[in-house]
Amino acid sequence: MKQSMMLIPTLREVPSDAEIKSHQLLLRAGFIRQNTSGVYSYLPLAKKVLQKIEQIVREEMEQAGAVELLMPALQQAELWQESGRWYTYGSELMRLKDRHEREFALGATHEEVITSLVKDEIKSYKRLPLALYQIQTKFRDEKRPRFGLLRGREFIMKDAYSFHASQESLDEMYDKMYQAYSNVFARCGLDFRAVIADSGAMGGKDTHEFMVLSEVGEDTIAYSNESTYAANIEMAPVLATYEKSDEAVVKMEKVETVDIKSIEEVSTFLNVSKTKCLKSLLFKVDDKYVLVVLRGDHEVNDIKLKNYFEASSVELATADETKEVLKCSIGSLGPIGMKSDKVEIIADQAVEFIVNGVAGANEENYHFTGVNPGRDFSVNEYIDLRFIQEGDASPDGKGTIVFAKGIEVGHVFKLGTRYSESMNATYLDANGRMQPMIMGCYGIGVSRTLAAVAEQFNDENGLLWPANLSPFDAHVIPINAKKGDQKELADRIYTLLKENKYSALYDDRDERPGVKFADSDLIGLPVRITIGKKANEGIVELKIRKTGETLEVHFENLIETISTFVVK
Ligand code: 9G3
């Protein structure tokens, strides 16, 4: 492809609003342009990389037994009302009206559409299992779009859905998809981990996220330093390996603690370790209040809290709500002597092991010391409520937990009958009884994967595409595109490459060499072939983008030499 015909608007300067490497480089190398917040155009070079990623995805989906279709992005509200999600999703779901004032959603995902389609067409167990996928634009009105393609409001997703007559059949498909995802991300050269995840609003229990390890990732992974255990910290369970101290139990006393509110202040003022402080937080769980008690050095995991109560909303009570319900300020809360009998108390399992602890007295400027669970207060239940921390024992009992940041590029779910029941997608089983289909769903962020590859593969001069994802295999650059022998040899090389199934970007622009080389380094094709002074001897310079290595090669040996560097 002649570069003078392409649209590759490279930038010398780093765009100020781009904070991370991949966003900066995809802009500077002329791969993407922002239309508006969270909405991008994929320019020709990015479109080519998308096609290569999609090709890998299609091959792996076919291998897993899924068939491609394409569903509409425009989804009638009735479908989302049937599943109930029209009412549970807020402004993140983009909605619009047609000329008849009928309501629609712009597809954020396609469980409703696919379930409605399959329920109309599949009536017998004989037609199951069935696995369908699409590669389609999704719309989600993110509150804070950021990091370029990593968190956009319009993005490209491969989403697959499977339908089964038995749990075993779903388990089988899930494992195939799990393997397919591992293959996709391995073939993209990404350093990824499959982590146990939280199914959140999706219902169902088994779910794994595929995370690319990266400092700019928004998710935190808890993984073991001695086994393959890895989980999103949102759901990582905490092993109760606590021990009760054998110190003598003392009597509880009320002490004056004027203006002592935070755990830090209490710990310092009363000279007790934070591990002996009881942190009490009032939460609004759906429409009731719950006092959550934790050890002072732990943090409440609101996802675990939400899952424990199977609630749709969990919010920390405001200072005013706290005062209104418990008649004292947030810094004086405790499980003893609460001034409300409507508030349930639950505690993290670590609290049970506290001896002679300190807690708020539910009275302004007072705390209790010598607090002992069981003797001085009881709770409805001790449960695993805290975020796992680095150094905790790994939940599988092997080694200890280390944290890493990750970019979620894939997510696989066992949905069960969450959608088939709410939308009445049933089939006739072998005994002639109507049953709800058992479902799975599986997503890959295709445009996010492109950004994750750019984030992982770059250097100070620009992008560094893995050979199998690169927009072109080689960059052919005649120093002087107008000059006879250089242009003639460059044309011959371009043809030779094409004959040998190598795609090439031919820089035929009338630009200074420095500009051509800087652009070439930014764009990041695996090899650059420079045709210069030695053109009349048939000798060119080959530069390997990844290592910076350059070597002189005669035209006769060009293909053989390139084949050792461009391994697709
Ligand atoms: C929405 C909006 C945002 C959403 C969803 C729905 C995330 C939503 C979860 C999924 C689950 C799976 C199929 C492919 C794999 C992931 N954000 N999810 O359902 F309306 Cl605004 O998308 N869907």
Residues whose N, C-alpha, C, O or C-beta is under 5 A from the ligand:
A	BS01	9G3	Y89 E92 L93 A108 T109 R140 D159 H411 C441 Y442 G443
